[in-house]
Amino acid sequence: MSTQKVISKDGTQIAYEKRGSGPAIVVVDGALCSRGFGPTSKLVPLLEKNFTVITYDRRGRNESGDTLPYAAEREIEDIDALIKVAGGPVYMVGFSSGAALVLNAAAKGLSIKKMVLYEAPYVMNMGGHNPPADAEGQLKIIIGADRRGDAVKFFMRDMVGMPAIFAAIMSLTPVWSKLKAVAHTLPYDAAIMNGFTLPVELAKKVSIPALVMGGSKSPVSLRNAVQKLTENIPGAQSKFLQGQNHNVSMKVLAPELINYFKN
């Protein structure tokens, strides 16, 4: 399926694809990922026999525009534009910061039937590694100095908590250029996470069915965040996938999504 574009409320072009048939699912990526780079491209073939799957490039990534100044509200408007493309209420699944974005969209009352949130990283004070509270500001300074590689390293080391050696090794691989190409959007993800603290009041505003998921092998902070978020979304369910972590296997996840959205 060829790339299509929809115009968001502020005039930004958002690139997307629709594949499959049936009820619509909008898939929202996490940091540094897009239609052309990241795990969710593997999800589409597993869902398209049951659903119309809409994947898109979050603003600033790949083929989508990037109207400045950035605000998290603009990304909610992007989702709203995609829901209208789908023709009405949709299912939604979000990964990492994309899950936080979906949560925001649901709390705003967008036309969503059900949502699945996979490990939104509300990890501050949840045990284990804590990202810097001022991560957004630090990233803006690094990006402002055009140090894209340093921004990716800051994200991996300081925000995610990976060993410094991991980022150093990654910088020597072909993937590094793709990560640097979208490094300027890392402050956007930090803005969406709003200090990485659990947004209790926001979660309580959600009035649609929600499944909050995580991996049994994920860090304790992410597992605790899954549990706490579930407790604060009215009527939400939670499920941990055995043997999975933050980089969940789409082959393991897809049957769970099909079962949840069809029942």
JONORCOR-V707695 format. One record per pair of residues at least 6 apart in sequence whose ideal C-beta (glycine too) atoms are under 6 Angstrom apart, sorted by sequence separation. I is the first residue (numbers start at 1). J is the second residue. If there is no record, write none. Layout:
BEGIN
I J
I J
END
This chain:
BEGIN
8 14
47 53
57 63
60 66
106 112
124 130
156 162
170 176
230 236
57 64
59 66
83 90
94 101
157 164
5 13
6 14
94 102
142 150
143 151
214 222
230 238
244 252
29 38
44 53
106 115
142 151
214 223
5 15
92 102
157 167
29 40
156 167
241 252
3 15
4 16
139 151
214 226
226 238
27 40
102 115
153 167
212 226
1 17
212 229
1 19
99 117
212 230
99 118
35 55
92 112
100 120
99 120
35 57
89 111
91 113
34 57
91 114
92 115
93 116
94 117
95 118
96 119
210 233
89 113
135 159
212 236
216 240
19 44
96 121
25 51
36 62
75 101
79 105
132 158
210 236
211 237
212 238
213 239
214 240
215 241
216 242
34 61
152 179
206 233
218 245
20 48
22 50
23 51
24 52
25 53
26 54
27 55
34 62
54 82
76 104
83 111
131 159
204 232
217 245
218 246
19 48
22 51
76 105
203 232
215 244
22 52
80 110
198 228
203 233
215 245
20 51
21 52
149 180
152 183
155 186
20 52
76 108
129 161
148 180
151 183
200 232
20 53
215 248
18 52
19 53
148 183
151 186
18 54
16 54
17 55
16 56
143 184
14 56
15 57
12 59
139 186
140 187
15 63
139 187
15 64
211 260
14 64
136 187
139 190
13 65
12 65
136 190
12 67
135 190
136 191
26 82
10 67
3 63
24 86
133 195
10 74
14 78
26 90
30 95
131 196
24 90
25 91
26 92
27 93
28 94
30 96
31 97
30 97
9 77
30 98
8 77
29 98
8 78
28 98
124 196
8 81
28 101
123 196
124 197
28 102
6 81
122 198
6 85
101 192
128 219
97 189
100 192
128 220
100 193
127 220
128 221
127 221
97 192
107 202
114 209
115 210
116 211
117 212
118 213
119 214
126 221
97 193
112 208
127 224
107 205
123 221
126 224
107 206
126 225
106 206
106 208
123 225
119 222
122 225
70 188
72 191
72 192
61 182
61 185
60 185
119 246
37 178
32 179
114 261
32 182
31 189
91 261
43 250
42 250
46 254
50 258
39 250
END
